[in-house]
Structures are given as structure tokens and as C-alpha cells.
């Protein structure tokens, strides 16, 4: 069996209990060493074989999985955050399907959740934003034109931008061209939930300047939108005494 496991956003104790147990039981661990906290490997048993996929191709990863399966071993494929977001897991699963190798997925805490926790913010505030767009800038790897930053910016929803720390001048330009005002609140969260986490509040127009002043060049998320400063929002109806729910009548 292959277990695709979300390692969480960085902090060792933010992996799920299920994910931790899979690590303890694994005979083979293939982990995304460029982003996964290596301290998570402390959960492994002494006889476990460990491979860093940062130095491997897809074909090499699959070859190690096949070898483990032939030896009736259990493999954990450890991905950063939650593997469903920029985890490149579908291409692995499709090959495993072709080869008849069983697998499952254990979700994890995504970095976009860790970034919100770092700033104690809520992405979805009544009358401010009820949607979160998770995206990235087009760089060496393109994105579909219909999913450009500029087109998403027209919605003025809360936006979380991955994999774009080296493109902040272009990111600001695209956000502004799409409709965000230059003074729209923004934040940069470096290595959310890691011991060396850093966080900075800025604006859409000052993203690049903020990153340069604080020497942030990679491994950061950019949060865009009025929810970042959480001002002028309407209280939730769910806990409003004048609002009837399935469980509670409105107070007269």
C-alpha cells in the first residue's frame, strides 16, 4: 500500500494523528525534502528506508514504490501541506492505477491555513469576502490564461498566492490591472508555522518592497484582500440573537 500523506504546513505537531501513525508504520518514506520539515522523520522506525524526492524524477519515485510493493512493504509518500494543493500527486496516482498498485490519501494542514493562523485572520468575513482564491503566478510553469491573476483580481475575493515570491513586482502589476487598488491590504507570510516563521502586513502596491526590505525571497505566501485587516465586517448571523437557526429560535 502507498499512503500519500500531507505533512502539514511546517510545525512537526501539525501533522494529523493518522499521518503520524502512517510514518511510524512505514517501511519506506519518500518525502518532498525541499519543503517538508525533516524533523517529521523522527517518527520513523529505525529500519525504514528514506528517500528525498527533491533529488528524484517521477520515474525514480515510482520505481522505489514498485520495489517496495514487490517486497510487500508499506510506503509513505510525504508531501508538504495538503497534497491536493500543488502536490503533483495525480500523475503519481495515474501510474499506480495503471500498475494496479493500491494507494490512499491522508489530508494535511495546508500552508494557506497556517498563514491565516499566523495572522489570526478569517478569510471569509460577512460583507467583505465569502470566497478564497488559491492560485499562483505564471512563471517557468504556465497557468491557463483563463486563470490569470488579472482575471481573478476582478472578483475582489480574498486571494492566497503560492509559489510566487520571486515575482512580486509582476504580481502587484497584475493584481492592480485586474481591479485591486494599490492600497488594498496584503500580507507576506514566510514559512508559516515553522519555528522561523515571519509575517508582514503591507499593501498590494508594496509587496515587492516589503519582501526586499525583509529579505524574503522564497517559501512565502502572499495574502491579498480586505480580509487581511478584518475591518468593517458584519457580524455572523449564525450567532446573532435575532437570527433563527435549526437549533435555536431568534430571541424576541
DRENLO-667837 format. One line per field, with one value per residue: residue in three letters; x, y negated, z negated of N, C-alpha, C in turn; residue number from 1. Coordinates in Angstrom, 3 decimals, m for minus. Layout:
BEGIN
type = (ala_...)
n_px = (X_...)
n_py = (Y_...)
n_pz = (Z_...)
ca_px = (X_...)
ca_py = (Y_...)
ca_pz = (Z_...)
c_px = (X_...)
c_py = (Y_...)
c_pz = (Z_...)
seq = (NUM_...)
END
This chain:
BEGIN
type = (unk_unk_unk_unk_unk_unk_unk_unk_unk_unk_unk_unk_unk_unk_unk_unk_unk_unk_unk_unk_unk_unk_unk_unk_unk_unk_unk_unk_unk_unk_unk_unk_unk_unk_unk_unk_unk_unk_unk_unk_unk_unk_unk_unk_unk_unk_unk_unk_unk_unk_unk_unk_unk_unk_unk_unk_unk_unk_unk_unk_unk_unk_unk_unk_unk_unk_unk_unk_unk_unk_unk_unk_unk_unk_unk_unk_unk_unk_unk_unk_unk_unk_unk_unk_unk_unk_unk_unk_unk_unk_unk_unk_unk_unk_unk_unk_unk_unk_unk_unk_unk_unk_unk_unk_unk_unk_unk_unk_unk_unk_unk_unk_unk_unk_unk_unk_unk_unk_unk_unk_unk_unk_unk_unk_unk_unk_unk_unk_unk_unk_unk_unk_unk_unk_unk_unk_unk_unk_unk_unk_unk_unk_unk_unk_unk_unk_unk_unk_unk_unk_unk_unk_unk_unk_unk_unk_unk_unk_unk_unk_unk_unk_unk_unk_unk_unk_unk_unk_unk_unk_unk_unk_unk_unk_unk_unk_unk_unk_unk_unk_unk_unk_unk_unk_unk_unk_unk_unk_unk_unk_unk_unk_unk_unk_unk_unk_unk_unk_unk_unk_unk_unk_unk_unk_unk_unk_unk_unk_unk_unk_unk_unk_unk_unk_unk_unk_unk_unk_unk_unk_unk_unk_unk_unk_unk_unk_unk_unk_unk_unk_unk_unk_unk_unk_unk_unk_unk_unk_unk_unk_unk_unk_unk_unk_unk_unk_unk_unk_unk_unk_unk_unk)
n_px = (0.844_0.461_0.698_m0.319_0.600_m0.215_2.051_1.571_1.785_4.291_5.160_6.073_4.184_1.825_1.104_m1.374_m2.909_m3.376_m1.616_0.835_0.840_0.979_3.562_5.039_4.594_5.648_7.633_9.068_9.822_9.156_9.940_9.117_11.711_12.441_10.592_9.221_9.287_12.168_12.265_10.048_10.727_11.605_9.666_9.812_10.510_13.502_14.348_13.370_13.496_14.577_13.879_14.686_12.692_13.261_15.535_14.882_13.327_9.976_9.786_11.764_10.779_8.441_9.642_10.874_8.608_7.421_9.385_9.235_6.621_6.870_8.295_6.491_6.159_5.238_4.640_5.158_4.331_5.377_4.117_4.281_2.267_m1.122_m1.571_m3.219_m2.995_m0.990_0.625_1.417_0.351_m1.522_m0.376_1.284_m0.573_m2.054_m0.216_0.189_m2.376_m2.413_m0.563_m1.778_m1.420_m2.242_m3.405_m3.863_m5.055_m3.996_m5.130_m3.711_m2.644_m2.863_m0.548_m1.867_m3.782_m2.132_m0.921_m3.066_m3.567_m1.207_m1.571_m3.853_m6.312_m9.475_m10.489_m12.971_m15.181_m18.287_m19.891_m17.467_m15.666_m16.492_m15.292_m12.399_m9.583_m7.204_m4.135_m1.478_1.298_2.059_5.005_8.006_6.561_3.566_0.242_m3.242_m4.677_m7.226_m7.178_m5.649_m3.906_m4.779_m7.400_m8.666_m8.446_m10.451_m12.662_m12.354_m12.175_m10.891_m7.503_m5.037_m1.738_0.434_3.823_5.173_6.978_9.266_8.310_7.092_6.839_5.672_3.386_2.039_1.517_m0.236_m2.372_m3.282_m3.907_m6.035_m7.989_m7.720_m7.146_m4.111_m3.647_m4.871_m5.179_m2.549_m0.521_2.545_3.590_6.121_7.298_5.102_4.032_6.423_9.368_10.933_9.145_7.931_6.093_4.420_2.631_1.375_0.705_m1.077_0.321_2.865_4.113_6.491_8.450_8.204_8.955_11.613_12.778_12.681_14.088_12.886_12.730_11.805_9.624_7.227_3.888_1.521_m1.015_m4.012_m6.328_m9.247_m9.909_m7.580_m6.988_m9.245_m11.464_m14.481_m16.496_m19.502_m21.212_m21.509_m24.391_m24.970_m24.543_m26.065_m28.434_m30.868_m31.425_m32.833_m32.063_m31.592_m31.221_m31.875_m34.142_m34.837_m34.266_m36.791)
n_py = (1.198_m2.216_m5.221_m8.412_m11.231_m14.190_m16.445_m18.630_m22.173_m22.898_m23.029_m20.408_m19.162_m19.603_m17.728_m15.294_m12.939_m10.485_m10.661_m10.765_m8.229_m6.629_m7.297_m6.179_m3.498_m2.975_m1.306_m2.347_m5.697_m8.359_m11.542_m15.021_m16.775_m19.429_m21.066_m19.837_m19.526_m18.209_m17.160_m15.646_m13.123_m11.947_m10.379_m7.943_m4.372_m2.579_m0.848_m1.842_m2.845_m5.814_m8.332_m11.267_m13.159_m15.512_m15.265_m13.513_m12.077_m11.774_m9.192_m7.855_m8.014_m6.445_m4.007_m3.306_m2.987_m0.805_1.156_1.386_2.356_4.837_6.134_6.367_4.192_1.242_m1.992_m5.457_m8.360_m11.395_m14.525_m18.131_m20.328_m20.087_m17.411_m17.760_m20.280_m21.782_m19.513_m17.664_m15.068_m13.666_m12.699_m10.725_m8.967_m8.162_m6.580_m4.587_m3.506_m2.379_m0.373_1.189_0.830_0.343_m2.570_m5.311_m8.456_m10.739_m13.578_m16.895_m19.805_m22.670_m25.166_m27.564_m27.618_m27.612_m30.114_m31.871_m31.310_m32.273_m34.988_m35.351_m35.593_m35.615_m34.282_m34.482_m36.809_m38.216_m40.399_m41.310_m39.377_m36.298_m34.240_m32.317_m32.472_m30.333_m30.394_m30.911_m32.746_m32.807_m31.327_m29.745_m27.474_m27.408_m28.891_m28.309_m30.655_m31.574_m31.499_m33.531_m35.791_m38.398_m38.068_m36.785_m38.768_m40.554_m39.768_m40.575_m38.983_m37.248_m36.410_m33.917_m33.483_m31.208_m30.017_m32.191_m34.093_m35.179_m36.802_m39.242_m41.952_m41.748_m40.391_m42.333_m44.223_m42.781_m42.272_m44.865_m45.705_m44.033_m44.982_m45.397_m47.954_m49.866_m50.299_m48.212_m45.928_m43.604_m40.707_m39.111_m35.951_m34.180_m30.930_m29.677_m28.589_m27.296_m27.101_m29.379_m31.208_m34.159_m37.217_m39.764_m42.742_m44.518_m46.275_m45.805_m47.266_m47.445_m44.999_m43.851_m45.627_m45.284_m42.602_m42.737_m44.499_m42.920_m40.714_m38.439_m35.849_m33.419_m30.571_m31.614_m32.823_m34.915_m36.981_m38.414_m41.091_m42.668_m41.263_m40.749_m42.789_m42.747_m44.664_m46.604_m44.626_m42.591_m41.188_m37.650_m35.876_m33.449_m33.368_m35.418_m36.871_m37.613_m35.973_m33.140_m29.696_m26.210_m25.080_m26.916_m29.355_m32.713_m35.390_m37.225)
n_pz = (0.000_0.774_m0.930_m0.509_m2.141_m3.835_m5.079_m6.602_m7.427_m8.324_m11.136_m13.316_m14.964_m13.671_m11.848_m10.990_m13.297_m12.083_m9.899_m11.273_m12.457_m10.164_m9.322_m11.390_m10.956_m8.476_m6.010_m3.998_m3.246_m1.194_m0.802_m0.289_m0.178_0.223_m0.953_m3.079_m6.597_m7.942_m10.494_m10.872_m10.171_m12.422_m13.481_m12.238_m12.031_m13.030_m10.967_m8.635_m5.218_m3.663_m1.288_0.483_2.367_3.642_5.090_7.045_9.996_11.372_12.439_11.010_8.421_8.663_9.281_6.850_5.286_6.586_6.129_3.343_3.103_4.350_2.440_0.477_m1.235_m3.146_m1.971_m2.537_m0.961_m1.402_m1.382_m1.216_m3.274_m2.424_m0.282_1.937_2.986_5.218_5.185_7.054_7.248_8.778_11.140_10.170_9.023_11.246_12.636_10.735_10.734_13.308_12.930_11.100_8.363_5.019_3.262_0.932_m0.458_m2.904_m4.369_m4.976_m6.899_m5.155_m3.908_m3.450_m5.392_m7.631_m7.291_m7.691_m10.378_m11.474_m11.279_m12.673_m11.300_m9.545_m6.562_m5.324_m5.636_m6.575_m4.318_m3.411_m2.204_m0.813_0.396_1.256_3.199_4.367_5.778_8.199_9.611_13.109_14.164_14.756_15.022_16.706_16.329_17.020_19.298_18.689_15.989_14.979_12.779_13.104_14.120_11.974_10.042_10.584_9.154_6.551_4.342_1.414_1.777_2.044_2.714_3.975_4.479_5.697_4.807_5.910_7.882_7.341_8.109_10.621_9.823_8.244_10.268_11.924_10.174_9.666_12.265_12.661_10.965_8.179_5.811_5.349_2.617_1.342_m1.351_m2.128_m2.766_m3.645_m4.361_m5.645_m5.639_m7.118_m10.271_m10.822_m12.948_m12.373_m11.343_m9.730_m9.417_m7.592_m7.201_m4.482_m1.456_1.656_3.537_2.422_2.157_3.329_2.403_m0.385_m0.680_0.209_m1.661_m3.903_m3.273_m2.083_0.026_0.933_0.282_m0.794_m1.370_0.245_m0.837_0.112_0.019_m1.535_m3.813_m5.131_m6.922_m8.387_m8.909_m9.295_m8.905_m8.868_m11.626_m12.261_m11.173_m12.258_m15.029_m15.893_m18.013_m16.965_m14.878_m13.470_m13.678_m12.766_m15.224_m17.168_m18.242_m17.227_m19.468_m21.036)
ca_px = (0.000_1.112_m0.071_0.038_0.354_0.060_2.945_1.204_2.374_5.665_5.352_6.035_2.970_0.638_0.703_m2.520_m2.609_m3.317_m0.365_1.918_0.824_1.497_5.017_5.591_4.436_6.194_8.901_9.728_9.288_9.658_9.430_9.464_12.704_12.602_9.595_8.750_10.160_12.840_12.049_8.970_11.332_11.870_8.603_10.024_11.177_14.924_14.584_12.704_14.324_14.107_14.332_14.338_12.233_13.783_16.628_14.394_12.310_8.752_10.072_12.552_9.853_7.596_10.484_11.033_7.305_7.274_10.306_8.667_5.444_7.326_8.795_5.358_6.414_4.327_5.339_4.536_4.778_5.124_4.064_4.109_0.918_m2.079_m1.069_m4.117_m2.690_0.349_1.360_1.790_0.026_m2.357_0.463_1.743_m1.713_m2.426_0.724_m0.113_m3.594_m2.026_0.209_m2.587_m0.887_m3.231_m2.956_m4.887_m4.569_m4.232_m5.029_m2.854_m2.917_m2.211_0.124_m2.778_m4.389_m1.088_m0.720_m4.188_m3.344_m0.100_m2.077_m5.134_m7.345_m10.514_m10.548_m14.345_m15.874_m19.533_m19.867_m16.104_m15.298_m17.016_m14.602_m10.937_m8.951_m5.855_m3.567_m0.064_1.693_2.690_6.452_8.552_5.401_2.462_m1.116_m4.194_m4.969_m8.494_m6.923_m4.610_m4.083_m5.571_m8.819_m9.167_m8.487_m11.713_m13.681_m12.078_m12.262_m9.623_m6.642_m3.810_m0.873_1.541_4.885_5.333_7.726_10.239_7.606_6.160_6.553_4.692_2.143_1.370_1.025_m1.392_m3.468_m3.793_m4.550_m7.288_m9.019_m7.393_m6.483_m2.758_m3.617_m5.581_m4.339_m1.887_0.414_3.518_3.887_7.266_7.379_4.012_4.028_7.771_9.978_11.446_8.057_7.883_4.874_4.485_1.454_1.739_m0.397_m0.866_1.335_4.178_4.515_7.898_9.254_8.148_9.770_13.016_13.223_12.746_14.896_12.060_12.947_11.139_8.896_6.269_2.568_1.003_m2.446_m4.493_m7.739_m9.642_m9.990_m6.281_m7.052_m10.507_m12.195_m15.773_m17.255_m20.759_m21.157_m22.097_m25.791_m25.053_m24.582_m26.857_m29.638_m32.056_m31.431_m33.292_m31.351_m32.184_m31.003_m32.160_m35.086_m34.423_m34.769_m37.727)
ca_py = (0.000_m3.524_m6.255_m9.803_m11.873_m15.608_m16.656_m19.843_m23.418_m23.094_m22.588_m18.951_m18.687_m19.893_m16.578_m14.632_m11.715_m9.407_m10.794_m10.383_m6.768_m6.067_m7.454_m5.223_m2.135_m2.874_m0.642_m3.264_m7.056_m9.224_m12.836_m16.197_m17.381_m20.865_m21.819_m19.125_m19.644_m16.921_m16.641_m14.658_m11.799_m11.391_m9.422_m6.682_m3.295_m2.515_m0.058_m2.479_m3.443_m7.179_m8.924_m12.674_m13.286_m16.736_m14.854_m12.398_m12.306_m10.996_m7.796_m7.296_m7.852_m5.279_m2.807_m2.953_m2.480_0.546_2.048_1.633_3.209_6.195_6.707_6.326_3.129_0.092_m3.227_m6.763_m9.458_m12.534_m15.794_m19.312_m20.867_m19.077_m17.011_m18.087_m21.622_m21.845_m18.357_m16.791_m13.695_m12.978_m11.971_m9.518_m8.075_m7.588_m5.494_m3.495_m2.867_m1.555_0.761_1.964_0.671_m0.343_m3.757_m6.180_m9.806_m11.296_m15.035_m17.632_m21.231_m23.425_m26.405_m28.708_m27.604_m28.045_m31.559_m32.535_m31.169_m33.155_m36.363_m35.341_m36.183_m34.788_m34.619_m34.684_m37.732_m38.726_m41.703_m41.628_m38.346_m34.978_m33.277_m32.318_m32.012_m29.822_m30.414_m31.271_m33.446_m32.041_m31.509_m28.698_m26.618_m28.310_m28.631_m28.601_m32.083_m31.878_m31.525_m34.513_m36.641_m39.571_m37.716_m36.518_m40.007_m41.249_m39.348_m41.217_m37.998_m37.013_m35.626_m33.380_m33.234_m30.293_m29.782_m33.416_m35.076_m35.837_m37.506_m40.125_m43.161_m41.357_m40.064_m43.603_m44.821_m42.007_m42.498_m46.232_m45.718_m43.289_m45.709_m45.743_m49.242_m49.675_m50.316_m47.052_m45.217_m42.376_m40.184_m38.095_m35.043_m33.334_m29.649_m29.645_m27.582_m26.807_m27.860_m30.667_m31.934_m35.621_m37.723_m41.196_m43.375_m45.557_m46.526_m45.224_m48.048_m47.416_m43.608_m43.645_m46.436_m44.635_m41.388_m43.131_m45.078_m41.877_m39.623_m37.266_m35.527_m32.174_m29.859_m32.525_m33.002_m36.265_m37.052_m39.641_m41.414_m43.430_m40.381_m40.742_m43.717_m42.424_m45.827_m46.925_m43.444_m42.396_m40.023_m36.443_m35.595_m32.180_m33.604_m36.627_m36.513_m37.924_m35.098_m31.786_m28.595_m24.893_m24.680_m27.983_m30.387_m34.089_m35.970_m38.319)
ca_pz = (0.000_0.783_m1.607_m0.253_m3.430_m3.972_m6.218_m7.329_m6.925_m8.760_m12.510_m13.398_m15.631_m12.869_m11.047_m11.608_m14.039_m11.085_m9.165_m12.179_m12.591_m8.918_m9.337_m12.353_m10.428_m7.118_m5.703_m3.070_m3.216_m0.123_m1.260_0.506_m1.056_0.427_m1.710_m4.270_m7.760_m8.123_m11.839_m10.812_m10.006_m13.754_m13.776_m11.524_m12.758_m12.643_m9.755_m7.491_m4.169_m3.408_m0.038_0.650_3.753_4.255_5.971_7.851_11.015_11.188_12.749_9.915_7.289_8.944_9.212_5.431_4.844_7.140_5.433_2.019_3.269_4.668_1.199_m0.461_m2.210_m3.158_m1.599_m2.743_m0.078_m2.287_m0.654_m2.048_m3.446_m1.990_1.042_3.048_3.482_5.786_4.708_8.185_6.870_9.759_12.098_9.483_8.853_12.542_12.932_9.803_11.249_14.449_12.454_10.170_7.006_4.179_2.533_0.365_m0.764_m4.242_m4.210_m5.898_m7.103_m4.090_m4.299_m3.461_m6.727_m8.548_m7.143_m8.370_m11.815_m11.846_m11.346_m13.394_m10.440_m8.930_m5.144_m4.860_m6.535_m6.000_m3.649_m2.976_m1.239_m1.130_1.257_1.207_4.434_4.170_7.115_8.282_10.819_14.174_14.212_15.636_15.274_17.041_15.848_18.092_19.427_18.019_14.556_14.704_11.597_13.505_14.232_10.629_9.271_10.856_8.183_5.251_3.270_0.744_2.648_1.462_3.862_3.716_5.466_6.488_4.036_6.777_8.969_6.640_8.886_11.637_9.120_7.927_11.511_12.385_9.236_9.884_13.584_12.579_10.235_6.796_5.617_4.816_1.153_0.804_m2.316_m1.720_m3.760_m3.250_m5.476_m5.329_m6.344_m8.106_m11.350_m11.107_m14.047_m11.898_m10.669_m9.778_m8.783_m7.338_m6.602_m3.525_m0.531_2.982_4.234_1.771_1.934_3.682_1.486_m1.696_m0.618_0.336_m2.927_m4.928_m2.732_m1.802_1.435_1.290_m0.778_m1.417_m0.764_0.283_m1.117_0.727_m0.152_m2.725_m4.983_m5.808_m8.066_m9.063_m9.398_m8.669_m8.520_m9.582_m12.500_m11.713_m11.504_m12.965_m16.477_m16.136_m18.769_m16.181_m13.706_m13.779_m13.035_m13.001_m16.614_m18.115_m17.816_m17.459_m20.717_m20.775)
c_px = (0.877_0.189_0.487_m0.367_0.703_0.864_2.504_2.031_3.796_5.938_5.168_4.728_1.698_0.343_m0.490_m2.066_m2.490_m2.002_0.831_1.996_1.334_3.022_5.670_5.581_5.200_7.496_9.748_9.048_9.968_9.086_9.930_10.428_12.882_11.670_9.139_9.777_10.834_12.677_10.909_9.515_11.683_10.806_8.878_10.678_12.607_15.187_13.997_13.734_13.729_14.728_13.823_13.962_12.676_14.886_16.194_13.443_11.064_9.032_10.855_11.701_9.006_8.402_10.680_9.720_7.100_8.157_9.772_7.465_5.849_7.834_7.740_5.596_5.375_5.126_4.500_5.173_4.394_5.252_3.858_2.639_m0.136_m1.717_m1.971_m3.841_m1.229_1.225_1.845_1.514_m0.759_m1.521_1.027_0.603_m2.122_m1.509_0.466_m1.377_m3.257_m1.320_m0.556_m2.074_m1.856_m2.605_m4.154_m4.242_m4.955_m4.069_m4.124_m3.286_m2.150_m1.565_m0.823_m3.568_m3.376_m0.850_m1.831_m4.014_m2.238_m0.570_m3.383_m6.246_m8.324_m10.642_m11.941_m15.122_m17.150_m19.392_m18.473_m15.675_m15.850_m16.370_m13.097_m10.419_m7.522_m5.225_m2.079_0.179_2.210_4.178_7.028_7.481_4.206_1.188_m2.065_m4.546_m6.244_m8.330_m5.818_m4.934_m4.985_m7.059_m9.420_m9.328_m9.796_m12.784_m13.517_m12.299_m10.925_m8.781_m5.404_m2.936_0.329_2.648_5.219_6.198_8.752_9.621_6.692_5.879_5.506_3.353_1.370_0.754_m0.226_m2.598_m4.110_m4.496_m5.892_m8.362_m8.749_m6.744_m5.093_m2.692_m4.444_m4.671_m3.770_m0.963_1.352_3.804_4.968_7.268_6.355_4.087_5.389_8.345_10.490_10.414_8.234_6.646_4.921_3.172_1.932_0.507_m0.084_0.271_2.730_4.673_6.011_8.816_9.336_9.031_11.253_13.553_13.425_13.449_14.099_12.151_12.259_10.350_7.948_4.947_2.219_m0.518_m2.941_m5.965_m8.048_m9.741_m8.681_m6.293_m8.364_m11.186_m13.521_m16.504_m18.533_m20.661_m21.894_m23.555_m25.909_m25.200_m25.335_m28.145_m30.926_m32.242_m31.820_m32.479_m32.096_m32.161_m31.469_m33.127_m34.515_m35.041_m35.649_m37.165)
c_py = (m1.245_m4.499_m7.622_m10.598_m13.354_m15.857_m17.814_m21.017_m23.664_m22.571_m21.076_m18.449_m19.068_m18.802_m15.924_m13.391_m10.545_m9.451_m10.383_m8.864_m6.080_m6.165_m6.433_m3.802_m1.905_m2.087_m1.511_m4.625_m7.799_m10.615_m13.982_m17.063_m18.867_m21.688_m21.141_m19.270_m18.290_m16.338_m15.633_m13.236_m11.177_m10.377_m8.040_m5.636_m3.156_m1.802_m0.687_m3.053_m4.791_m7.706_m10.366_m12.913_m14.579_m16.415_m13.765_m12.884_m11.495_m9.513_m7.118_m7.085_m6.600_m3.991_m2.361_m2.420_m1.043_1.548_2.396_2.555_4.659_6.916_6.682_5.330_2.017_m1.178_m4.440_m7.752_m10.738_m13.842_m16.954_m19.722_m19.800_m18.699_m17.375_m19.467_m21.669_m20.689_m17.435_m15.327_m12.943_m12.154_m10.697_m8.499_m7.412_m6.432_m4.303_m2.757_m1.921_m0.275_1.616_1.921_m0.171_m1.530_m4.450_m7.512_m10.203_m12.809_m15.670_m19.082_m22.018_m24.696_m27.590_m28.761_m28.064_m29.537_m32.348_m32.476_m32.102_m34.590_m36.478_m35.978_m35.135_m35.224_m35.035_m35.511_m38.239_m40.156_m42.155_m40.656_m37.018_m33.894_m33.436_m31.726_m31.593_m29.679_m30.714_m32.042_m32.451_m32.360_m30.529_m27.667_m27.516_m27.958_m28.931_m30.091_m32.465_m31.956_m32.511_m35.292_m37.821_m39.236_m37.424_m37.803_m40.756_m40.906_m40.021_m40.260_m37.964_m36.087_m35.172_m32.918_m32.400_m30.512_m31.007_m34.463_m35.810_m36.655_m38.602_m41.428_m42.860_m41.008_m41.323_m44.218_m44.110_m42.214_m43.860_m46.329_m45.012_m43.964_m46.015_m47.126_m48.995_m49.630_m49.185_m46.307_m43.914_m41.935_m39.201_m37.253_m34.074_m32.108_m29.574_m28.398_m26.948_m27.595_m29.237_m31.437_m33.443_m36.089_m39.247_m41.659_m44.478_m45.881_m45.848_m45.949_m47.952_m45.996_m43.402_m44.400_m45.781_m43.394_m41.726_m43.654_m44.017_m40.614_m38.324_m36.981_m34.242_m31.666_m30.788_m32.484_m34.473_m36.220_m38.415_m39.848_m42.094_m42.564_m40.357_m41.657_m43.612_m43.634_m45.964_m45.697_m43.369_m41.145_m38.844_m36.300_m34.349_m32.365_m34.882_m36.252_m36.777_m37.008_m33.682_m30.764_m27.295_m24.533_m25.719_m28.991_m31.767_m34.610_m37.163_m39.624)
c_pz = (0.000_0.060_m1.202_m1.498_m3.358_m5.235_m7.101_m6.846_m7.386_m10.151_m12.610_m13.985_m14.886_m11.841_m11.742_m12.375_m13.072_m10.322_m10.002_m12.318_m11.328_m8.871_m10.265_m11.801_m9.128_m7.073_m4.781_m3.167_m2.073_m0.405_m0.383_m0.302_m0.888_m0.448_m2.991_m5.399_m8.025_m9.523_m11.886_m10.665_m11.351_m14.160_m13.183_m12.427_m12.238_m11.326_m8.497_m6.512_m3.786_m2.117_0.046_2.110_4.417_5.259_6.954_8.939_10.663_11.402_11.621_8.668_7.474_8.831_7.773_4.859_5.324_6.410_4.047_2.100_3.541_3.420_0.084_m1.602_m2.078_m2.909_m1.974_m1.779_m0.797_m1.528_m1.631_m2.140_m3.269_m0.564_2.206_3.632_3.913_5.311_5.814_7.863_7.949_10.710_11.468_9.383_10.161_12.912_12.011_10.222_12.398_14.011_11.442_8.738_6.184_3.453_1.894_0.004_m2.177_m4.152_m5.260_m6.015_m6.038_m4.630_m4.285_m4.766_m7.775_m8.488_m7.824_m9.882_m12.289_m12.050_m12.130_m12.566_m9.946_m7.478_m4.693_m5.879_m5.869_m5.501_m3.245_m1.885_m1.707_m0.279_1.099_2.513_4.111_5.547_7.046_9.566_11.852_14.178_15.211_15.963_15.547_16.290_17.007_18.114_18.689_16.497_14.195_13.433_11.934_13.571_12.861_9.825_9.459_9.836_6.820_4.089_2.520_1.621_1.871_2.620_3.421_4.766_6.311_5.805_4.890_7.888_8.429_7.384_9.949_10.995_8.792_9.179_12.009_11.470_9.467_11.238_13.553_11.745_8.782_6.764_5.036_3.291_0.525_m0.168_m1.741_m2.845_m3.095_m4.482_m5.020_m6.228_m7.486_m8.973_m11.600_m12.286_m13.627_m11.070_m10.828_m9.018_m8.700_m6.706_m5.676_m2.679_0.803_3.706_3.654_1.498_2.183_2.735_0.109_m1.718_m0.565_m0.987_m3.997_m4.451_m2.601_m0.311_1.883_0.085_m1.532_m0.660_m0.799_0.110_m0.670_0.388_m1.464_m3.967_m5.769_m7.031_m8.832_m9.712_m8.652_m8.143_m9.356_m10.440_m11.866_m12.115_m12.378_m14.469_m16.843_m16.866_m17.995_m14.965_m14.123_m13.001_m13.302_m14.487_m17.631_m17.483_m18.110_m18.757_m20.386_m21.353)
seq = (1_2_3_4_5_6_7_8_9_10_11_12_13_14_15_16_17_18_19_20_21_22_23_24_25_26_27_28_29_30_31_32_33_34_35_36_37_38_39_40_41_42_43_44_45_46_47_48_49_50_51_52_53_54_55_56_57_58_59_60_61_62_63_64_65_66_67_68_69_70_71_72_73_74_75_76_77_78_79_80_81_82_83_84_85_86_87_88_89_90_91_92_93_94_95_96_97_98_99_100_101_102_103_104_105_106_107_108_109_110_111_112_113_114_115_116_117_118_119_120_121_122_123_124_125_126_127_128_129_130_131_132_133_134_135_136_137_138_139_140_141_142_143_144_145_146_147_148_149_150_151_152_153_154_155_156_157_158_159_160_161_162_163_164_165_166_167_168_169_170_171_172_173_174_175_176_177_178_179_180_181_182_183_184_185_186_187_188_189_190_191_192_193_194_195_196_197_198_199_200_201_202_203_204_205_206_207_208_209_210_211_212_213_214_215_216_217_218_219_220_221_222_223_224_225_226_227_228_229_230_231_232_233_234_235_236_237_238_239_240_241_242_243_244_245_246_247_248_249_250_251_252)
END
